[in-house]
Amino acid sequence: MGKSTHDRRLIGEILVERGMVSALQLQQALAVQKGDRSNPYLGEVLTNLGYVTEIDIVIALVVQCNLPYIAVTKHVIDKDVARLIPADMARRDRLVPLDRIGNILSVVMQNPLDERMRREVEAMTGCTIATFISTRSEIDQALARLYPLS
């Protein structure tokens, strides 16, 4: 199987294959996810159940999406770059603008596979988006630092 930009396996399959969760734990999490439409991400369900850590989910996403991980809380973000994405949108969609080089805007996204969001950010900023992934808690910490509520 040749790899392009995405691994065709589902995140649950990757987690089971890598021994991060059992097949039974995956089935239980899928049942919880199906019954709770307010939590659409399997990774969050698995984390909330205590079956995996956030970093386990990020590792599986790196494998699945072939996207680089960045510890966004350790990244210094220029305020001019932060202004490219409105605070309310960044918080709502968990987007952290990292850096801009020419017409390329590097962005950490909670859901790196959300093509609609990617196109929306590209249209709004006029930049081509380079996507990175991070843990949800790291994204939330970076957003709080970048867009204070005061």
Chimera marker file (.cmm) of the C-alpha trace (Angstrom):
<marker_set name="trace">
<marker id="1" x="0.000" y="0.000" z="0.000" r="1" g="1" b="0" radius="0.5"/>
<marker id="2" x="1.589" y="3.265" z="-1.101" r="1" g="1" b="0" radius="0.5"/>
<marker id="3" x="1.345" y="6.244" z="1.194" r="1" g="1" b="0" radius="0.5"/>
<marker id="4" x="0.283" y="9.559" z="-0.150" r="1" g="1" b="0" radius="0.5"/>
<marker id="5" x="-0.654" y="12.281" z="2.299" r="1" g="1" b="0" radius="0.5"/>
<marker id="6" x="-3.130" y="10.199" z="4.303" r="1" g="1" b="0" radius="0.5"/>
<marker id="7" x="-3.110" y="6.701" z="5.748" r="1" g="1" b="0" radius="0.5"/>
<marker id="8" x="-6.413" y="5.106" z="4.733" r="1" g="1" b="0" radius="0.5"/>
<marker id="9" x="-6.858" y="3.378" z="8.081" r="1" g="1" b="0" radius="0.5"/>
<marker id="10" x="-9.179" y="4.836" z="10.675" r="1" g="1" b="0" radius="0.5"/>
<marker id="11" x="-7.667" y="6.233" z="13.849" r="1" g="1" b="0" radius="0.5"/>
<marker id="12" x="-9.203" y="3.407" z="15.901" r="1" g="1" b="0" radius="0.5"/>
<marker id="13" x="-7.541" y="0.812" z="13.687" r="1" g="1" b="0" radius="0.5"/>
<marker id="14" x="-4.180" y="2.533" z="14.095" r="1" g="1" b="0" radius="0.5"/>
<marker id="15" x="-4.548" y="2.641" z="17.884" r="1" g="1" b="0" radius="0.5"/>
<marker id="16" x="-5.429" y="-1.065" z="18.052" r="1" g="1" b="0" radius="0.5"/>
<marker id="17" x="-2.627" y="-2.033" z="15.667" r="1" g="1" b="0" radius="0.5"/>
<marker id="18" x="-0.084" y="-0.088" z="17.736" r="1" g="1" b="0" radius="0.5"/>
<marker id="19" x="-1.346" y="-1.702" z="20.967" r="1" g="1" b="0" radius="0.5"/>
<marker id="20" x="-2.558" y="1.598" z="22.425" r="1" g="1" b="0" radius="0.5"/>
<marker id="21" x="-6.117" y="0.270" z="22.936" r="1" g="1" b="0" radius="0.5"/>
<marker id="22" x="-7.704" y="-3.160" z="22.775" r="1" g="1" b="0" radius="0.5"/>
<marker id="23" x="-10.378" y="-4.051" z="20.232" r="1" g="1" b="0" radius="0.5"/>
<marker id="24" x="-12.879" y="-4.212" z="23.127" r="1" g="1" b="0" radius="0.5"/>
<marker id="25" x="-11.921" y="-0.718" z="24.349" r="1" g="1" b="0" radius="0.5"/>
<marker id="26" x="-12.318" y="0.600" z="20.806" r="1" g="1" b="0" radius="0.5"/>
<marker id="27" x="-15.794" y="-0.937" z="20.517" r="1" g="1" b="0" radius="0.5"/>
<marker id="28" x="-16.799" y="0.537" z="23.871" r="1" g="1" b="0" radius="0.5"/>
<marker id="29" x="-15.554" y="3.979" z="22.830" r="1" g="1" b="0" radius="0.5"/>
<marker id="30" x="-17.380" y="3.753" z="19.495" r="1" g="1" b="0" radius="0.5"/>
<marker id="31" x="-20.593" y="2.915" z="21.360" r="1" g="1" b="0" radius="0.5"/>
<marker id="32" x="-20.115" y="5.915" z="23.652" r="1" g="1" b="0" radius="0.5"/>
<marker id="33" x="-19.366" y="8.133" z="20.657" r="1" g="1" b="0" radius="0.5"/>
<marker id="34" x="-22.481" y="6.933" z="18.836" r="1" g="1" b="0" radius="0.5"/>
<marker id="35" x="-24.655" y="7.645" z="21.880" r="1" g="1" b="0" radius="0.5"/>
<marker id="36" x="-23.189" y="11.100" z="22.531" r="1" g="1" b="0" radius="0.5"/>
<marker id="37" x="-23.393" y="13.306" z="19.442" r="1" g="1" b="0" radius="0.5"/>
<marker id="38" x="-21.939" y="16.242" z="21.401" r="1" g="1" b="0" radius="0.5"/>
<marker id="39" x="-18.495" y="14.609" z="21.220" r="1" g="1" b="0" radius="0.5"/>
<marker id="40" x="-17.775" y="13.836" z="17.562" r="1" g="1" b="0" radius="0.5"/>
<marker id="41" x="-14.085" y="12.937" z="17.934" r="1" g="1" b="0" radius="0.5"/>
<marker id="42" x="-13.200" y="9.342" z="18.776" r="1" g="1" b="0" radius="0.5"/>
<marker id="43" x="-9.876" y="10.470" z="20.204" r="1" g="1" b="0" radius="0.5"/>
<marker id="44" x="-11.627" y="12.622" z="22.789" r="1" g="1" b="0" radius="0.5"/>
<marker id="45" x="-13.957" y="9.783" z="23.761" r="1" g="1" b="0" radius="0.5"/>
<marker id="46" x="-11.009" y="7.400" z="24.187" r="1" g="1" b="0" radius="0.5"/>
<marker id="47" x="-9.149" y="10.016" z="26.247" r="1" g="1" b="0" radius="0.5"/>
<marker id="48" x="-12.198" y="10.775" z="28.408" r="1" g="1" b="0" radius="0.5"/>
<marker id="49" x="-12.618" y="7.046" z="29.090" r="1" g="1" b="0" radius="0.5"/>
<marker id="50" x="-8.984" y="6.916" z="30.229" r="1" g="1" b="0" radius="0.5"/>
<marker id="51" x="-7.979" y="4.384" z="27.568" r="1" g="1" b="0" radius="0.5"/>
<marker id="52" x="-5.343" y="6.638" z="25.981" r="1" g="1" b="0" radius="0.5"/>
<marker id="53" x="-3.561" y="9.919" z="26.570" r="1" g="1" b="0" radius="0.5"/>
<marker id="54" x="-3.749" y="12.982" z="24.350" r="1" g="1" b="0" radius="0.5"/>
<marker id="55" x="-0.250" y="12.255" z="23.065" r="1" g="1" b="0" radius="0.5"/>
<marker id="56" x="-1.360" y="8.727" z="22.046" r="1" g="1" b="0" radius="0.5"/>
<marker id="57" x="-4.050" y="10.332" z="19.886" r="1" g="1" b="0" radius="0.5"/>
<marker id="58" x="-1.555" y="12.769" z="18.378" r="1" g="1" b="0" radius="0.5"/>
<marker id="59" x="0.800" y="9.901" z="17.530" r="1" g="1" b="0" radius="0.5"/>
<marker id="60" x="-2.045" y="8.074" z="15.775" r="1" g="1" b="0" radius="0.5"/>
<marker id="61" x="-2.937" y="11.266" z="13.879" r="1" g="1" b="0" radius="0.5"/>
<marker id="62" x="0.687" y="11.700" z="12.808" r="1" g="1" b="0" radius="0.5"/>
<marker id="63" x="0.579" y="8.151" z="11.422" r="1" g="1" b="0" radius="0.5"/>
<marker id="64" x="-2.852" y="8.619" z="9.840" r="1" g="1" b="0" radius="0.5"/>
<marker id="65" x="-2.431" y="12.102" z="8.367" r="1" g="1" b="0" radius="0.5"/>
<marker id="66" x="1.315" y="12.229" z="7.791" r="1" g="1" b="0" radius="0.5"/>
<marker id="67" x="1.290" y="15.669" z="9.410" r="1" g="1" b="0" radius="0.5"/>
<marker id="68" x="3.989" y="17.022" z="11.698" r="1" g="1" b="0" radius="0.5"/>
<marker id="69" x="3.388" y="17.430" z="15.434" r="1" g="1" b="0" radius="0.5"/>
<marker id="70" x="4.461" y="20.640" z="17.131" r="1" g="1" b="0" radius="0.5"/>
<marker id="71" x="4.505" y="21.422" z="20.837" r="1" g="1" b="0" radius="0.5"/>
<marker id="72" x="2.585" y="24.642" z="20.250" r="1" g="1" b="0" radius="0.5"/>
<marker id="73" x="2.957" y="25.807" z="23.865" r="1" g="1" b="0" radius="0.5"/>
<marker id="74" x="6.718" y="26.068" z="23.324" r="1" g="1" b="0" radius="0.5"/>
<marker id="75" x="6.341" y="28.137" z="20.147" r="1" g="1" b="0" radius="0.5"/>
<marker id="76" x="6.646" y="31.936" z="20.278" r="1" g="1" b="0" radius="0.5"/>
<marker id="77" x="3.894" y="33.410" z="18.106" r="1" g="1" b="0" radius="0.5"/>
<marker id="78" x="4.162" y="36.876" z="16.616" r="1" g="1" b="0" radius="0.5"/>
<marker id="79" x="1.114" y="39.079" z="17.391" r="1" g="1" b="0" radius="0.5"/>
<marker id="80" x="0.842" y="40.091" z="13.704" r="1" g="1" b="0" radius="0.5"/>
<marker id="81" x="0.494" y="36.414" z="12.776" r="1" g="1" b="0" radius="0.5"/>
<marker id="82" x="-2.109" y="35.937" z="15.524" r="1" g="1" b="0" radius="0.5"/>
<marker id="83" x="-4.202" y="38.762" z="14.061" r="1" g="1" b="0" radius="0.5"/>
<marker id="84" x="-4.600" y="36.828" z="10.793" r="1" g="1" b="0" radius="0.5"/>
<marker id="85" x="-7.208" y="34.598" z="12.447" r="1" g="1" b="0" radius="0.5"/>
<marker id="86" x="-9.924" y="36.289" z="14.539" r="1" g="1" b="0" radius="0.5"/>
<marker id="87" x="-9.916" y="35.263" z="18.208" r="1" g="1" b="0" radius="0.5"/>
<marker id="88" x="-13.508" y="33.982" z="18.203" r="1" g="1" b="0" radius="0.5"/>
<marker id="89" x="-12.836" y="31.749" z="15.188" r="1" g="1" b="0" radius="0.5"/>
<marker id="90" x="-9.531" y="30.521" z="16.624" r="1" g="1" b="0" radius="0.5"/>
<marker id="91" x="-11.177" y="29.574" z="19.925" r="1" g="1" b="0" radius="0.5"/>
<marker id="92" x="-14.287" y="28.033" z="18.335" r="1" g="1" b="0" radius="0.5"/>
<marker id="93" x="-12.386" y="25.916" z="15.806" r="1" g="1" b="0" radius="0.5"/>
<marker id="94" x="-9.209" y="25.436" z="17.865" r="1" g="1" b="0" radius="0.5"/>
<marker id="95" x="-6.859" y="27.019" z="15.331" r="1" g="1" b="0" radius="0.5"/>
<marker id="96" x="-3.477" y="28.409" z="16.313" r="1" g="1" b="0" radius="0.5"/>
<marker id="97" x="-1.625" y="30.460" z="13.702" r="1" g="1" b="0" radius="0.5"/>
<marker id="98" x="2.078" y="29.745" z="14.198" r="1" g="1" b="0" radius="0.5"/>
<marker id="99" x="4.093" y="31.569" z="11.609" r="1" g="1" b="0" radius="0.5"/>
<marker id="100" x="3.875" y="33.182" z="8.217" r="1" g="1" b="0" radius="0.5"/>
<marker id="101" x="6.608" y="32.968" z="5.647" r="1" g="1" b="0" radius="0.5"/>
<marker id="102" x="5.656" y="34.715" z="2.439" r="1" g="1" b="0" radius="0.5"/>
<marker id="103" x="2.271" y="33.335" z="1.400" r="1" g="1" b="0" radius="0.5"/>
<marker id="104" x="2.477" y="30.241" z="3.632" r="1" g="1" b="0" radius="0.5"/>
<marker id="105" x="0.658" y="30.363" z="6.974" r="1" g="1" b="0" radius="0.5"/>
<marker id="106" x="1.484" y="27.557" z="9.413" r="1" g="1" b="0" radius="0.5"/>
<marker id="107" x="-1.546" y="26.630" z="11.524" r="1" g="1" b="0" radius="0.5"/>
<marker id="108" x="-2.092" y="24.070" z="14.274" r="1" g="1" b="0" radius="0.5"/>
<marker id="109" x="-5.561" y="22.546" z="13.893" r="1" g="1" b="0" radius="0.5"/>
<marker id="110" x="-7.472" y="20.304" z="16.268" r="1" g="1" b="0" radius="0.5"/>
<marker id="111" x="-8.942" y="18.526" z="13.264" r="1" g="1" b="0" radius="0.5"/>
<marker id="112" x="-6.272" y="18.534" z="10.561" r="1" g="1" b="0" radius="0.5"/>
<marker id="113" x="-8.585" y="16.656" z="8.174" r="1" g="1" b="0" radius="0.5"/>
<marker id="114" x="-11.227" y="19.416" z="8.113" r="1" g="1" b="0" radius="0.5"/>
<marker id="115" x="-10.841" y="20.577" z="4.507" r="1" g="1" b="0" radius="0.5"/>
<marker id="116" x="-13.747" y="23.016" z="4.826" r="1" g="1" b="0" radius="0.5"/>
<marker id="117" x="-11.988" y="24.807" z="7.679" r="1" g="1" b="0" radius="0.5"/>
<marker id="118" x="-8.703" y="24.802" z="5.812" r="1" g="1" b="0" radius="0.5"/>
<marker id="119" x="-10.332" y="26.408" z="2.748" r="1" g="1" b="0" radius="0.5"/>
<marker id="120" x="-12.090" y="28.961" z="4.966" r="1" g="1" b="0" radius="0.5"/>
<marker id="121" x="-8.806" y="30.010" z="6.599" r="1" g="1" b="0" radius="0.5"/>
<marker id="122" x="-7.078" y="30.165" z="3.207" r="1" g="1" b="0" radius="0.5"/>
<marker id="123" x="-9.860" y="32.356" z="1.777" r="1" g="1" b="0" radius="0.5"/>
<marker id="124" x="-9.866" y="34.643" z="4.831" r="1" g="1" b="0" radius="0.5"/>
<marker id="125" x="-6.072" y="35.082" z="5.031" r="1" g="1" b="0" radius="0.5"/>
<marker id="126" x="-5.147" y="34.837" z="1.348" r="1" g="1" b="0" radius="0.5"/>
<marker id="127" x="-2.451" y="32.355" z="2.378" r="1" g="1" b="0" radius="0.5"/>
<marker id="128" x="-1.748" y="28.739" z="1.621" r="1" g="1" b="0" radius="0.5"/>
<marker id="129" x="-2.122" y="26.779" z="4.867" r="1" g="1" b="0" radius="0.5"/>
<marker id="130" x="0.565" y="24.420" z="6.170" r="1" g="1" b="0" radius="0.5"/>
<marker id="131" x="-1.117" y="22.241" z="8.801" r="1" g="1" b="0" radius="0.5"/>
<marker id="132" x="0.386" y="20.977" z="12.046" r="1" g="1" b="0" radius="0.5"/>
<marker id="133" x="-1.149" y="18.986" z="14.887" r="1" g="1" b="0" radius="0.5"/>
<marker id="134" x="-0.833" y="19.220" z="18.647" r="1" g="1" b="0" radius="0.5"/>
<marker id="135" x="-2.727" y="17.974" z="21.673" r="1" g="1" b="0" radius="0.5"/>
<marker id="136" x="-6.032" y="19.594" z="22.580" r="1" g="1" b="0" radius="0.5"/>
<marker id="137" x="-4.685" y="20.827" z="25.922" r="1" g="1" b="0" radius="0.5"/>
<marker id="138" x="-1.635" y="22.370" z="24.225" r="1" g="1" b="0" radius="0.5"/>
<marker id="139" x="-3.913" y="24.086" z="21.695" r="1" g="1" b="0" radius="0.5"/>
<marker id="140" x="-6.166" y="25.393" z="24.481" r="1" g="1" b="0" radius="0.5"/>
<marker id="141" x="-3.153" y="26.717" z="26.427" r="1" g="1" b="0" radius="0.5"/>
<marker id="142" x="-1.755" y="28.433" z="23.327" r="1" g="1" b="0" radius="0.5"/>
<marker id="143" x="-5.140" y="29.993" z="22.542" r="1" g="1" b="0" radius="0.5"/>
<marker id="144" x="-5.483" y="31.312" z="26.103" r="1" g="1" b="0" radius="0.5"/>
<marker id="145" x="-2.033" y="32.886" z="25.866" r="1" g="1" b="0" radius="0.5"/>
<marker id="146" x="-2.535" y="34.225" z="22.346" r="1" g="1" b="0" radius="0.5"/>
<marker id="147" x="-6.110" y="35.494" z="22.703" r="1" g="1" b="0" radius="0.5"/>
<marker id="148" x="-6.657" y="36.464" z="26.350" r="1" g="1" b="0" radius="0.5"/>
<marker id="149" x="-10.298" y="36.963" z="27.311" r="1" g="1" b="0" radius="0.5"/>
<marker id="150" x="-9.660" y="40.211" z="29.234" r="1" g="1" b="0" radius="0.5"/>
<link id1="1" id2="2" r="1" g="1" b="0" radius="0.2"/>
<link id1="2" id2="3" r="1" g="1" b="0" radius="0.2"/>
<link id1="3" id2="4" r="1" g="1" b="0" radius="0.2"/>
<link id1="4" id2="5" r="1" g="1" b="0" radius="0.2"/>
<link id1="5" id2="6" r="1" g="1" b="0" radius="0.2"/>
<link id1="6" id2="7" r="1" g="1" b="0" radius="0.2"/>
<link id1="7" id2="8" r="1" g="1" b="0" radius="0.2"/>
<link id1="8" id2="9" r="1" g="1" b="0" radius="0.2"/>
<link id1="9" id2="10" r="1" g="1" b="0" radius="0.2"/>
<link id1="10" id2="11" r="1" g="1" b="0" radius="0.2"/>
<link id1="11" id2="12" r="1" g="1" b="0" radius="0.2"/>
<link id1="12" id2="13" r="1" g="1" b="0" radius="0.2"/>
<link id1="13" id2="14" r="1" g="1" b="0" radius="0.2"/>
<link id1="14" id2="15" r="1" g="1" b="0" radius="0.2"/>
<link id1="15" id2="16" r="1" g="1" b="0" radius="0.2"/>
<link id1="16" id2="17" r="1" g="1" b="0" radius="0.2"/>
<link id1="17" id2="18" r="1" g="1" b="0" radius="0.2"/>
<link id1="18" id2="19" r="1" g="1" b="0" radius="0.2"/>
<link id1="19" id2="20" r="1" g="1" b="0" radius="0.2"/>
<link id1="20" id2="21" r="1" g="1" b="0" radius="0.2"/>
<link id1="21" id2="22" r="1" g="1" b="0" radius="0.2"/>
<link id1="22" id2="23" r="1" g="1" b="0" radius="0.2"/>
<link id1="23" id2="24" r="1" g="1" b="0" radius="0.2"/>
<link id1="24" id2="25" r="1" g="1" b="0" radius="0.2"/>
<link id1="25" id2="26" r="1" g="1" b="0" radius="0.2"/>
<link id1="26" id2="27" r="1" g="1" b="0" radius="0.2"/>
<link id1="27" id2="28" r="1" g="1" b="0" radius="0.2"/>
<link id1="28" id2="29" r="1" g="1" b="0" radius="0.2"/>
<link id1="29" id2="30" r="1" g="1" b="0" radius="0.2"/>
<link id1="30" id2="31" r="1" g="1" b="0" radius="0.2"/>
<link id1="31" id2="32" r="1" g="1" b="0" radius="0.2"/>
<link id1="32" id2="33" r="1" g="1" b="0" radius="0.2"/>
<link id1="33" id2="34" r="1" g="1" b="0" radius="0.2"/>
<link id1="34" id2="35" r="1" g="1" b="0" radius="0.2"/>
<link id1="35" id2="36" r="1" g="1" b="0" radius="0.2"/>
<link id1="36" id2="37" r="1" g="1" b="0" radius="0.2"/>
<link id1="37" id2="38" r="1" g="1" b="0" radius="0.2"/>
<link id1="38" id2="39" r="1" g="1" b="0" radius="0.2"/>
<link id1="39" id2="40" r="1" g="1" b="0" radius="0.2"/>
<link id1="40" id2="41" r="1" g="1" b="0" radius="0.2"/>
<link id1="41" id2="42" r="1" g="1" b="0" radius="0.2"/>
<link id1="42" id2="43" r="1" g="1" b="0" radius="0.2"/>
<link id1="43" id2="44" r="1" g="1" b="0" radius="0.2"/>
<link id1="44" id2="45" r="1" g="1" b="0" radius="0.2"/>
<link id1="45" id2="46" r="1" g="1" b="0" radius="0.2"/>
<link id1="46" id2="47" r="1" g="1" b="0" radius="0.2"/>
<link id1="47" id2="48" r="1" g="1" b="0" radius="0.2"/>
<link id1="48" id2="49" r="1" g="1" b="0" radius="0.2"/>
<link id1="49" id2="50" r="1" g="1" b="0" radius="0.2"/>
<link id1="50" id2="51" r="1" g="1" b="0" radius="0.2"/>
<link id1="51" id2="52" r="1" g="1" b="0" radius="0.2"/>
<link id1="52" id2="53" r="1" g="1" b="0" radius="0.2"/>
<link id1="53" id2="54" r="1" g="1" b="0" radius="0.2"/>
<link id1="54" id2="55" r="1" g="1" b="0" radius="0.2"/>
<link id1="55" id2="56" r="1" g="1" b="0" radius="0.2"/>
<link id1="56" id2="57" r="1" g="1" b="0" radius="0.2"/>
<link id1="57" id2="58" r="1" g="1" b="0" radius="0.2"/>
<link id1="58" id2="59" r="1" g="1" b="0" radius="0.2"/>
<link id1="59" id2="60" r="1" g="1" b="0" radius="0.2"/>
<link id1="60" id2="61" r="1" g="1" b="0" radius="0.2"/>
<link id1="61" id2="62" r="1" g="1" b="0" radius="0.2"/>
<link id1="62" id2="63" r="1" g="1" b="0" radius="0.2"/>
<link id1="63" id2="64" r="1" g="1" b="0" radius="0.2"/>
<link id1="64" id2="65" r="1" g="1" b="0" radius="0.2"/>
<link id1="65" id2="66" r="1" g="1" b="0" radius="0.2"/>
<link id1="66" id2="67" r="1" g="1" b="0" radius="0.2"/>
<link id1="67" id2="68" r="1" g="1" b="0" radius="0.2"/>
<link id1="68" id2="69" r="1" g="1" b="0" radius="0.2"/>
<link id1="69" id2="70" r="1" g="1" b="0" radius="0.2"/>
<link id1="70" id2="71" r="1" g="1" b="0" radius="0.2"/>
<link id1="71" id2="72" r="1" g="1" b="0" radius="0.2"/>
<link id1="72" id2="73" r="1" g="1" b="0" radius="0.2"/>
<link id1="73" id2="74" r="1" g="1" b="0" radius="0.2"/>
<link id1="74" id2="75" r="1" g="1" b="0" radius="0.2"/>
<link id1="75" id2="76" r="1" g="1" b="0" radius="0.2"/>
<link id1="76" id2="77" r="1" g="1" b="0" radius="0.2"/>
<link id1="77" id2="78" r="1" g="1" b="0" radius="0.2"/>
<link id1="78" id2="79" r="1" g="1" b="0" radius="0.2"/>
<link id1="79" id2="80" r="1" g="1" b="0" radius="0.2"/>
<link id1="80" id2="81" r="1" g="1" b="0" radius="0.2"/>
<link id1="81" id2="82" r="1" g="1" b="0" radius="0.2"/>
<link id1="82" id2="83" r="1" g="1" b="0" radius="0.2"/>
<link id1="83" id2="84" r="1" g="1" b="0" radius="0.2"/>
<link id1="84" id2="85" r="1" g="1" b="0" radius="0.2"/>
<link id1="85" id2="86" r="1" g="1" b="0" radius="0.2"/>
<link id1="86" id2="87" r="1" g="1" b="0" radius="0.2"/>
<link id1="87" id2="88" r="1" g="1" b="0" radius="0.2"/>
<link id1="88" id2="89" r="1" g="1" b="0" radius="0.2"/>
<link id1="89" id2="90" r="1" g="1" b="0" radius="0.2"/>
<link id1="90" id2="91" r="1" g="1" b="0" radius="0.2"/>
<link id1="91" id2="92" r="1" g="1" b="0" radius="0.2"/>
<link id1="92" id2="93" r="1" g="1" b="0" radius="0.2"/>
<link id1="93" id2="94" r="1" g="1" b="0" radius="0.2"/>
<link id1="94" id2="95" r="1" g="1" b="0" radius="0.2"/>
<link id1="95" id2="96" r="1" g="1" b="0" radius="0.2"/>
<link id1="96" id2="97" r="1" g="1" b="0" radius="0.2"/>
<link id1="97" id2="98" r="1" g="1" b="0" radius="0.2"/>
<link id1="98" id2="99" r="1" g="1" b="0" radius="0.2"/>
<link id1="99" id2="100" r="1" g="1" b="0" radius="0.2"/>
<link id1="100" id2="101" r="1" g="1" b="0" radius="0.2"/>
<link id1="101" id2="102" r="1" g="1" b="0" radius="0.2"/>
<link id1="102" id2="103" r="1" g="1" b="0" radius="0.2"/>
<link id1="103" id2="104" r="1" g="1" b="0" radius="0.2"/>
<link id1="104" id2="105" r="1" g="1" b="0" radius="0.2"/>
<link id1="105" id2="106" r="1" g="1" b="0" radius="0.2"/>
<link id1="106" id2="107" r="1" g="1" b="0" radius="0.2"/>
<link id1="107" id2="108" r="1" g="1" b="0" radius="0.2"/>
<link id1="108" id2="109" r="1" g="1" b="0" radius="0.2"/>
<link id1="109" id2="110" r="1" g="1" b="0" radius="0.2"/>
<link id1="110" id2="111" r="1" g="1" b="0" radius="0.2"/>
<link id1="111" id2="112" r="1" g="1" b="0" radius="0.2"/>
<link id1="112" id2="113" r="1" g="1" b="0" radius="0.2"/>
<link id1="113" id2="114" r="1" g="1" b="0" radius="0.2"/>
<link id1="114" id2="115" r="1" g="1" b="0" radius="0.2"/>
<link id1="115" id2="116" r="1" g="1" b="0" radius="0.2"/>
<link id1="116" id2="117" r="1" g="1" b="0" radius="0.2"/>
<link id1="117" id2="118" r="1" g="1" b="0" radius="0.2"/>
<link id1="118" id2="119" r="1" g="1" b="0" radius="0.2"/>
<link id1="119" id2="120" r="1" g="1" b="0" radius="0.2"/>
<link id1="120" id2="121" r="1" g="1" b="0" radius="0.2"/>
<link id1="121" id2="122" r="1" g="1" b="0" radius="0.2"/>
<link id1="122" id2="123" r="1" g="1" b="0" radius="0.2"/>
<link id1="123" id2="124" r="1" g="1" b="0" radius="0.2"/>
<link id1="124" id2="125" r="1" g="1" b="0" radius="0.2"/>
<link id1="125" id2="126" r="1" g="1" b="0" radius="0.2"/>
<link id1="126" id2="127" r="1" g="1" b="0" radius="0.2"/>
<link id1="127" id2="128" r="1" g="1" b="0" radius="0.2"/>
<link id1="128" id2="129" r="1" g="1" b="0" radius="0.2"/>
<link id1="129" id2="130" r="1" g="1" b="0" radius="0.2"/>
<link id1="130" id2="131" r="1" g="1" b="0" radius="0.2"/>
<link id1="131" id2="132" r="1" g="1" b="0" radius="0.2"/>
<link id1="132" id2="133" r="1" g="1" b="0" radius="0.2"/>
<link id1="133" id2="134" r="1" g="1" b="0" radius="0.2"/>
<link id1="134" id2="135" r="1" g="1" b="0" radius="0.2"/>
<link id1="135" id2="136" r="1" g="1" b="0" radius="0.2"/>
<link id1="136" id2="137" r="1" g="1" b="0" radius="0.2"/>
<link id1="137" id2="138" r="1" g="1" b="0" radius="0.2"/>
<link id1="138" id2="139" r="1" g="1" b="0" radius="0.2"/>
<link id1="139" id2="140" r="1" g="1" b="0" radius="0.2"/>
<link id1="140" id2="141" r="1" g="1" b="0" radius="0.2"/>
<link id1="141" id2="142" r="1" g="1" b="0" radius="0.2"/>
<link id1="142" id2="143" r="1" g="1" b="0" radius="0.2"/>
<link id1="143" id2="144" r="1" g="1" b="0" radius="0.2"/>
<link id1="144" id2="145" r="1" g="1" b="0" radius="0.2"/>
<link id1="145" id2="146" r="1" g="1" b="0" radius="0.2"/>
<link id1="146" id2="147" r="1" g="1" b="0" radius="0.2"/>
<link id1="147" id2="148" r="1" g="1" b="0" radius="0.2"/>
<link id1="148" id2="149" r="1" g="1" b="0" radius="0.2"/>
<link id1="149" id2="150" r="1" g="1" b="0" radius="0.2"/>
</marker_set>
